[in-house]
Amino acid sequence: MDRQELAAFLRSRRERISFADVGLPAGRRRRTPGLRREEVAQLAYISTEYYTRLEQARAPRPSREVLAGLARALRLSDAERDHLHHLAGAPPGPPPGPCREVHRSTLELLDRLPQAAAFVLSATYEVLAWNDLAAALMVDFSALPRRDRNLIRYAFLNGSRPPVLAEADRAVFAHDAARRLRAAAARYPGVSEVDDLVSELLAGSAEFSRLWASHDVAPGPSLRKTLHHRLVGLITLNCHMLDISDRDQHVVIYTADAGSPAEEALRLISVIGIQRMNVPG
């Protein structure tokens, strides 16, 4: 354990983090940036005295539970989390599971794309965040329980629910999603969230079982998709995917070509969605 390097790393990361990053009110202006030691200790569920000793290079080796709390409190990326473990003399084990916390900057990106339908997917295809147009185009995710926000579960086990994608694109999505899920299962060995989802899909879908058995893990490009909308009908959109590597997430963005019928359809869907959200319940 390198106490001096660990102390310097903790101080540096604490001073870089903002109140908004951790959901704390800004309060009065401060002379120094970042969080106070007691605030980090509170977020990590450890005593202020112990955290202070860590920053002063006087504490004994922290346990894995303490390191996990510090990584969560300081909003460390996977690379930073691994670095923290190595400094503490406790090499990191497998990731605890797919990350569900979305960067504040990513959430702001969604809001800055009013003419695009954008949402964030976890490594297991759970929709974690979305903008208004994505909800109007696809489904009101806020009205669904967490379990039903999983797009790969919807694709293979949707029962009698109407499809979101046209049939040809649904088949491409199913193939790509199965490959990505297999890669995720390798990154999170023994994580029940991933294992349970795979078991459910294998038991409930012959198509998924066939794709899973192919052991294909190389995702292919998907630049355009045709979606069903209950009022507008079929709409073909450009599909962009941005990787958020430190969270093992990706942002999916649907856009329309300028001046195209799809652009007009998206504009109409946006108006319909806003009107529905403004109707008293």
N, C-alpha and C positions, 0 to 999 in steps of 0.2 A: 504494500500500500504506500503510495506517494502522497503523504499528508499535505505537503506544501503545494503540489500541483493540484490536488483535489480542492484545497481551500481556494486557490486562485481561480479555478474553473467555476466553483460555486459563486464566488463574488462577482465574477465577470458576467455570468448568466443572470444573476439576480438583478444586476444594475441595468441590463439590457431589456428586461421584461417590463411591460406597461400594465397599468391597472386594467385597461380594456382587454388585454390578453387573457387575464385570469378572471374577468367578470367582477372586479371590485370597483366601487365608486371612486371617482377621482379625488374628491374631498379637497382640502386646501392644497395650495401649491407648496412644493417642497424644494429644498435647496439642492438635493441630489436626485438623480434619476433612479428609476426602478422601484423595487419593493423594499420594505424594511425586513430585517431578519425575522421579526416576530410574525410577519405576514406570510413569509415563505414557510415558516415552521407550522403555522396554522393550516396552510393548504396541504402540507405534506403529512399532517397528523403526527408531528413529533414535537418535543418540547423546544421552546425558544433557547433554553440553556444549551441543549445538545447541539442544535443547529449552529449556535454561536461558536461553540467549541470546534465544530467542523470547519467553519470559516477561519478560525484561528489556528488550525492545524494542531489541535490539542485533543481531539476526540479519538476514541478507539475505532476500529474498522466498523463501518455501518453494515447492517444486515441487508439482505436482498430486499426485504420488505421496506426498509428505510430508503434504499436506493430507488425502488419503484415509486415511493411517495415523492421523493425529490424530483424524479424525472417528470412525474405528473404535474407537480406544483410549478416547476420551472418551464413547462411546455417544451421539453427537449425533443428534438427529432430522433429518429432511430439511431442515426450516426452519433449524435450527442449522448444518447442513452448508453450506447456501447462504450463510448469514451469514458463516461462517468464510472461504469462498472470496472473498466480496466484500471482507472486511477485508484479505485477503492480496493483493488486486489481481488475482485470477484467477477471473473469473466462472465459476460452475459450469456444467458440461456436463450432458448427460442423466444421469439416475440410472444407476449401474453395473449395475443389475439388481434384480429383486424381492428384498426383504429377507427373510432366513430366520432372523434372530435374533429371538427372542420376549422381550418385556419380562418381567423377573422378576415384576412385579406381575400380569401376565397369567397366568403359570404358577400363581401363588398363587391367582388367581381360579378357575382350573379345579379346583384341589384343594378349594376351599371350596364346591363345588357337587356334593356326593355324591349328591343325588337328581336330578341333571340330567346328561344326556350332553353334554359340551362339548368342542370342539376348535378349533384355530386354523388358518386357511387363509391361504396366501400369495396374492399377486396372480395367480398361475398355478394356483390351486386345489390346491397341494401341502399335505397335512396336516402341519403343523409340530410340533404338540403336542396332547395329548389327555388326558382323565382316564380312570379305569378303566371308568366306565360307558359312555363312548363306544366304547371297545375292545370291551366285552362286547356292546353293541348292534349295532355295525357289523362291525368286523373288528379283529383284534389287529394294529394298525399297527406295533408293535415287531417283529413277525415278518416284515414286508415290506421289501424293498429300497426305497430312496428313490423310484425310478421308479414303483413300484406304489402309492405313497401319494397319487398325483395323482387327485383325484376326477373331473376333467373327462376325463382319459384313460380312467378306468374307465367313465364314462358312455357314451362314444362308441366305445371300442375294447375292451369287456369280453369279447368272444368268447363262450365257453360258460360263463363264470362267472355265478353267480346274481345277479340285480339286488338292489341295496340298497333302492331306492325302488319303490313300486308304479308301475305303468305310467303312469298319468295324471300323477303327481308327477314321474316320471322325465323326461317330456316337458317339463314346466315347468322343471325344473332344467336340462335340456339347453339350452333356449332362453335362460334367464337366464345360464348359465355362458358360452355363446358370446358373448353381448353383453358380459359383464364381461371376457372374454379379449380381445376386440377393443379395448376401452378400455385394457386393460393394454398391449397391443401398441403403442398410440399413446404411452403414457407411457414405454416402454422401447424406442425405435427402435434397430434394429440389434443388440439383445442376443440372443445365440445361444440362450440358454435359452428365451426366448419364441418366437423365430422357428422354432426346431426343433420346438417343441411344436405350433405352428400348422401347420407343414408336415406333420408326422406325422398330425395330425387331418384335414387336407384330403385327404391321400392315402388315409387309411383309413376315412373315414366320409362317405357321401353326405349324410347328415342334417346333419353339421357343415358341410359345404361349402354346403349350402342356407342354413343359418342365418348363416354367415359372409358370404355374398353379400348378405344383407339389409341389412348396414351398420347394424344396430340396436344402439345403445350405452346406451340408457336402461333400467337394471334395474327390474324390477317387484317388488312385494311378494310375499312367500311366507310366510304366517303359520302354516300347518299342513301337515304332510307325513305320509304313510303309508309306513312302512318294513316290509320283510320281515325277520323273525328266524328263524333255522333251527329253533328249538325252540318259540318262542311264536307264530309266525305273523305276521299283519299287526298293526301297532300304529300308531295315529294320534296324533301328538304336536304340540304347539305348537312352532313354529320361530322363534327369536329370532336376530337378527344384529347384532353390535356392531362398528362400525368402529374400527380402531386406525389412525388416519390417518397418524401420523408414521412408521409401519412399512409402510403400504399393505397391511395385513392385516385380517382380520376374524374375530371369534369367533362360532361357531355354537353355539347352546344349544338342546337339545331338552328340553322339559318336558312333564309330563302334568297334566291338570286334577285337582285334589284330589278324592279319592273315586271317580275314574273307573276303569274296567277297565284303561286304559292305565297308570295309576299303579301298579296291582297288577302289571301285566306288567313295568314297569320295575324294580320291587322284586325280582321273580323273576329277571329278567335280571342284576341286580346280584349276587344270591346265586350264581347259576350262574357268573358271571364270576369272582367271588372264589374259588369252589371250584376252578375250572379253573386259576387262577393258583397255588393252593396245592398242586396235584398235582405230586409230584416228576417231573422229566423223565427 
